[in-house]
Amino acid sequence: MNVLGLHKKLEENSGLLIFGILFVSSIGGLVQVLPSIFEDELITPTAETRPYGALELIGRDIYIREGCSTCHSQQVRPLLAEVKRYGPFSSAGESAYDRPFLWGSKRTGPDLHRIGAKFSDAWQRVHLIDPRSVVPNSIMPAYPWLAANAADPRNNIQTRLRRLRLLGHPYSDDAISNAPDLVANKTELDAIVAYLAVLGEAAGSGEEMAH
């Protein structure tokens, strides 16, 4: 059977066509996924990388919930302009404890992978509550409700840590036991500021950060 004959047969048989599409797509997916499974560098934390603390972990969940990752990436590419602006380029091992990864590619706002070394916690608080008070031309929305909401209203931080430990995150029994005390009387604003403060904490900062 020549190529044209096979093509005609696929067009006439929808079941065979669907199977062919799935088969070819599966090969493409395996080619992309399998190398990362067997590449230790992609799943091994760097020497400076640590799992998130209880309050930081809650802050990361809030960051995702509020859609911050739709406007901010968290990967500094190995390009001179990016390294000068944001700091050392990102490595895969730095994201070993990120579930899900928040690398992203869309930058309505600046990349945040090295933001922890740029600004103080006090600056971050003001920026989240009223962005234009510190960056007049900012188009970022304000998040005033974060200061009023409890960080862990359902008291489930221990459950989160236990689940992550099952996935290989090295949380000790003491860390899990003490977690509720670390987030007690904390607000969502405290949590997200704590998360932002540790982004890129083991790396240096760039020359400047545009807002």
N, C-alpha and C positions, 0 to 999 in steps of 0.2 A: 504494500500500500504506500503510495507516494504521500508527500506532505499535504498536498491539496485534498487528497482523498480523506486523510485523517482529520483535516480541518473541517471538512464537510460532515463527517461522521459525528464530530464533537458538537457541531451546530445543531444537528438533527436529534441528538440524544442529550436532553438537559441533565439527566442523572450523571452521565459520563462527563459532561462539561463541568458540573459542580465538583465531582471527584477530582478532575484534573486541576481545577483552581485550588482546591484544598491541598492537594499533593504538592504543587509547586510552591504555594504559600508556606507550607510546613518546612520545606527545604530552606527557603529564605529565612524563616524564623530560626531554625536550628543553626544556620551559619552565623547568625548574629548572637545567639544566646550561649551556645556551647563554649566558645572561647572564654567568655567571662566566668563560666562555672569552674573551669580548670586553671584560671590565672590567679594565683594566690595574691598577687599584688593588688587585685581589685577588691578583695574581701578581707584583707589583713589590715587592721588599724595601724596608722603610723605610730611612732614611739610617743608622740605628744597627744595622740587622740585618746579621749576617755569617753565613757558613756555619759549621757546627760544626767544631771542631778534631778531630784524629784520636781523642784520648782521649774527648772529649765525644760524638763520634758512636758510639763503642762503648758508652758509658754509656747513650745513648738506646736502643740496641738491647737492652741489659740491662733497662732500665726497661720496655720493651714485653714482653720475655720473661717477666719476673716478674709481669706483670699489674697493674702500678701504675696503668695508665690505666683499669682497671675500677673503681677507687675514687676516683681523683683526676681532675678536669677540668683543662684548661689554657686556659681562656678566662674573662677577667673581663668580665662583662656591664656595659653602660653604665647601671647602677643605682646610686643614691647609696649604699645600704648595702654593695654589693659594692666600690665604689671606696674607701670608707672602710676596709673590712676588708682588701682584698687589694692595692690600689694602682690606678694608671691602667687604664682599661678596655682590652681587647685590640683590636688592629687586624689586619686580614687580612695586611698586609705583613710583620708580625712572624713569620708562619708560612710565608713563601715558601720556606724551605729545609727544611721539615718534610715528610718522606715516610715514612709517612703522617702526616696531621694527627692530633693527639692532643687536639683541643678537648674532646670528651666532654660529658656532661651530668650524669652520676651523681656525687654527692659523698658517698660514705661518709666520706671524709676531706676536708680543705680543698682549694680550688683551688691549683694549684702554679705558675701562669704567672708569678708574681712572687716565687717562693720564694728565688731567688738573692740578693735584697737583704735577706732576713729573718734568715738564720742563717749562722753560720760553717761552714767545712768540717769543723772538729772536732765541732761539734754534730751535723752531718748524719751523720758516721761513727758516733757513739754512738747516734743515733736509729735508724739502719738495723740495727745489731747488736743493740740492746736498747731498743726504743721506750719501754717503760714506765719506764726509768731516767731519762728526761727528761720524759716526759708520762705520769704515773701512770695516767690513765684511758684511755689509747690502746688501741684494739682492733686496731691494725696488727700484722701478724705480724713476727717477727724474721727477718733475712736474714744469719745468721752465716757462711754458706758463701761470701759475696761476698769476704770477706777472704782466703780460701784459694785462690780460682780466679784463674788468669792472665787478664788482660784480653783478650789476643788469642792464644789457644793455637794457632790454625791459621795465624797469620801472614798473614791475608788483608786487612788494613786497606788496603793499596794498591789491591787489587781493588775494594773498596767505594768508595774515593774516585774511581777512574777511572770507575766506573759512574755515580756521581752527577755527574761532570763531563759525561758524555754527556747528562745530563738538564738541563744548564745551570748547575750549581753551579760557581762560579769558583775551582776548585782549581788552583793552578799546578803546574808540573812539580816545582819545589822542594818544595812542600808535600807532594806525593805521595811524592817520594823520601825525605823526612825523616820521614815518618809512622811507620815501624817503630821508629825511635829514640825517638820521643815516647811510645810505648806499651810499650816494653821494660821488663821488671821491674815493670810496673804490675799491680795486681789489679783484679778487677771492682768492688770497693768504691771504689778510686781513680777508676775510670771513671764510675760512676754519681754519685759526689759531684761530679766535674768537670762532668757534665751538669746536675745540679741547680743548681750555682753560676752557670751562665750563663742560667738561665731568668729572663727579664725584666731582664737586666743593664742594659739601656739605659733602663729606666723607674724611677720612684721607687717607694717602698714605701707601703703603707697604714698606718693607725694601729695596727692590731693584727692578729695572726694566731691564730685559734683552732685547736687541734690536734684 
